[in-house]
């Protein structure tokens, strides 16, 4: 095992790469909403159940990444951003995956039927949410590029 000096322990590596991995997994989860609600609108609850399980699996994988990030996040003095800010970002990212899992679980458990009159609006709403998740992923990616430029 390589021992680091107390001076080198003051300087931590960038936590942005683990944040990027986490938001990537969260976005995978969010993207499943399109297929999920397409199946709901079609009343294909066999497919809804399959997609709910996939979403649950992705949310668990995102939780694993979140826990790893929190455990490995150093308490050093000189990180690219404050530790509290990093924890705040990962918490917000985690909420996205949690809400997707919660909504899909409720819809499947209650076998909700979507009226034809609002099906198109629901599809648009889902696409806007996927777009917002994509934008969050892009922002975290730009944080990585920015942190590399700072070196």
Secondary structure as UniProt FT lines:
FT   HELIX           6..9
FT   HELIX           16..41
FT   TURN            42..43
FT   HELIX           45..72
FT   HELIX           83..110
FT   HELIX           116..149
//
